[in-house]
Amino acid sequence: MRRLLGNILLGIGLLAGTIAIFAHLSLLTIFNPNRLANDAQTLSTSKTIQSAMASGLTTSLAPITGVAGISISHAELQGIITAALAQPAVRQQFVSAIRQADGHLLGTDHAPVTIGGPGLTQFVASGISQYSTSLGTAVQQTNLRIAIPGADLPNLGFLARAAKTAVPIATELAVVLFLLALIVHKARSAVIARIGKWLIAMSIVAVLIFWAIPTYLLPQIHLSWALIASIVLKATGQGVTVFYIELAVSGIILYLLSKAATKLV
């Protein structure tokens, strides 16, 4: 009976701990309001992001190219976008837009996620003029706006608030249940071993989500959202490497302690 009760307490504790870990990870990464903005430089040099913005530029130019009957290739537009993002003023606009995309995700900003204005319009017009003088002249007379990848991010503000509430509650609940399981269970070393293996497993799952999947799986899905998600997950996950290591090391230490305790009994 004590073993069964101990296992139940431990199981609920592991569930609470899992919620605490992933809620904490989400607050450090996708729900961190400054994480994407801090990595905006990396995002601005990404070919995936530049390609998506070239598609946005194609959409913005559609009314002009349709009337003029002139076409310009995606590769040519991407080259113009790449050059534009190398300009300090345009890059600063991009950083501001990424902050807005963050705000869309957290439900704190609902403004259109675009870059544009006279400076960008003239720069793009100049680039287009290399391929079509008449189209470049037509672009100069517009107020060009280019959508930033992430403009359609869903509002996950309620999840961010839930994660912030869940971390302290789930952490305290997990600790209490772990202690109760140790008190109740007959095989305390087995309880410690399971907690250790669970921590190691959590570190592996976290690495899979923020490194392996965006590095190897998402790039194989030839859709723009998958490629952009790959860039964003890797960018946001870089800041929590220490947390993965702490989980793994803590798990290894607990597992080794459980084995040592078993030998001493």
N, C-alpha and C positions, 0 to 999 in steps of 0.2 A: 504493500500500500504506500509506504514512504517513497519507494522508487517511482511508482506511477505518479504520485503527486509532485515529486521533484521533477520528473520529466515534463509534466504539464506546465509547471512554473517556468522551467527552462525554455520550453517551446514558445510560450507567450513572450518571455523576455527576449528571445532571439528575434521574434517578429517585431517587437517594439524597438529593439536595437537597429534592425534593418531599416525601419521607417526613419529613425533618428539619423542614421548615416546618410541615407539618400536625400533626406530633407536638407541636411547640412551641406551635402555636395551641391544640391541645386541652388542653395543660397550663395555658395562660393562661385558658382559658374553661371548658369543661364539666368538666374534671378539676381545676379550681382549687377546693379545699375551702372557700374563703371567698367565692367570686364570687357565688353565689346568695344567701348570707346577707347580703352587702353590698348586694345589690339587692332585699332583702326588702320594703323600703318601696314600691318601684316595683311589685313583684308584688302587694302587698296592696291597692293601689289599682286594679289592673287589673280591668276588668269581666269579662274572660274567666275570671280566677282566681275572682272572686266568684261568677260563675255556676256554675262547677264546684263550689265549696264549697256553694252553695245546693242543688245536686243531692246532695251528700254529706249535707247536713242533711235533705233529703227522705228519704234512706235511713235515717238515724238515727231519724227520727220515725215511720217506717212502722209499727213495732209499736204505737205509741200511736194514730196516726190510724186504723189498721185497726180497732182495738177500739172507738174512740170514734165511728167512722163520720164523721169530720170531715176535710175536705180544705182545704188552703191552697195558693195558687198559687205557682209558681216565682218569679214577679216579686216577690211579697210576701216570700218567704223570702230572695231576693237583697237586698232592701231591709234586712232584719234583719241579714244578714251584713255588708253595707256599713257599717251603723251599729256593729256589734260590732267590726269591724276598725279603727274610728276610736278605740276605747278603748285607752289605753296598755297595760293588762295583757293584753288579748287580742292586741294587735299583737306584744307580746313573746313570747307563746306561738307566734304565727305564725312569728316569726323563728327560734325554737328548732326548730319543725317543719321549716322550710326547711333548717336545718342537718342535721336527721335525713334529709331527702330527699337532700341531698348525700351523706350517709353511705351511704344505700342505693345510690346510683349508684357510689360508690367502694368499696363492700363493707366499710365500716368500722362501719356501724350497721345493726342489723336490728330495732330497736324500731318499733312501729306509728307511722305518721306521722299523728298526729291532734292536735287541740286540744280542750280541754274543761275540766271541773272545775266547781265550784259557781258561780264568778263568771260564766262564760260561760253556764252553764245558766240562771241567774236572769235574765241579760240577754236571752237568746233567749226565755225564757218570758214576760218582760214584753212583748217585741215581738209575740209570737204572741197575747197576751191582747188586743191591739188588734183582732184579727180573730175570736178565739174564746176567751172567758174559760175555758171548761171545758178546752180543749186547753192553754191556758197553765198552768192549775193542774196538769194532768197532767204537763206537761214539768217543772215545778218539782220534782216528786218523783222525777226520774230523774237519773242522772249522765251528762249528754249528752257524746258524743264526736263530733267532725266530722272526716272524712277530709280531708287536704290533698292537692291535686293533686300528683302525684309519688310518691304512696304505692306505686305499682306500678312505679317505675323499676327497670329491670334492673340487676343487679350487673355493672358494667363495670370493676371494680377491676383485673382482669387486663390490660385495655387501657390503663388509667392507668399501671400498672407498666411495660408494654411501651413506652409513649410516653416515659416518663422515661428508660428505657434507650436508646431509639432516638435521641433527640436528639443527644447527644454523638457517638455512633458514626456515625450517618448524616451529621452535619455534617462531621466530620473526613474521612470517606470521600469526600464530595462535593468538598471543597477539594482533596484529594490528586488526585482524578481530573480536576478542572478544570485543575490545574497540569500534569499529565501530558499532557492533551489539548493544552494550549498548546505544550508542548515538542515533541510528536510531529507535530501537524497542520501542514500546509504553510501554510494560510491562517489565521493566528492571529487576524486581525481578524474573520473569520467566526465563530470560536469565541467571541470576546468578544461579538459581536452576538447570537448564539444565547443566551448566558447572560443578556444584558440583556433580550431579549424574553421569556425564560422567567420572569425575576423580575417583569416587568410583568404577565405572564399570571397568575402566582401571586397577585399583589395583587388582580387583578380577580376571580379565583375566590374568594378569601377574602371579598371584599366581597359577592359573590353569596350565599355561604353564610350570612354573619352579618348581612346587611342586606337585600339585594334579595329573597331567597327568603322570609325571615320577614315582610318588610313587604308584599310584593305577592302571593306565591304561596300561602303557608300559610293566610292569612285567607280565601282563596277556597274552601278545603277545609272544608266545614261539619261538622267533627267536633271534639269537645272536645280530643282529643290534639293536633290540628294547631294549634288556636288557642293552646293552652298552650305548645306547642313554639315558636310564633312569639314569644310574650312572653319565654320563657326564652332563646332564641337571641339576640334583640335585647339583652336585659339583659346576657348574658354577653359579647356581642361589643363592647359599648361601650368596654371597657377596653383594646382592642387596636387602636384606630384608628391610633395612632402606628406600630405595626408594619406596617400596610398601607401607610402613607405611606413608611416606610423602604424597603420592598420596591420600590414603584413608582419612587421617586427613584433608588435604586441601579440599577435596571434601565435607566432613562432615561440616567443618566450613562454606564453601560457601553456602551449602544447608540451614544450620541453619540461616545464615545471610539473605538469600532470604525470609525465612519464617518470620523473624523478620521485614524485610522491608515491607512485605505485610501487616502485622498487623499495621504498623505505617502509611501506606497510607490511 
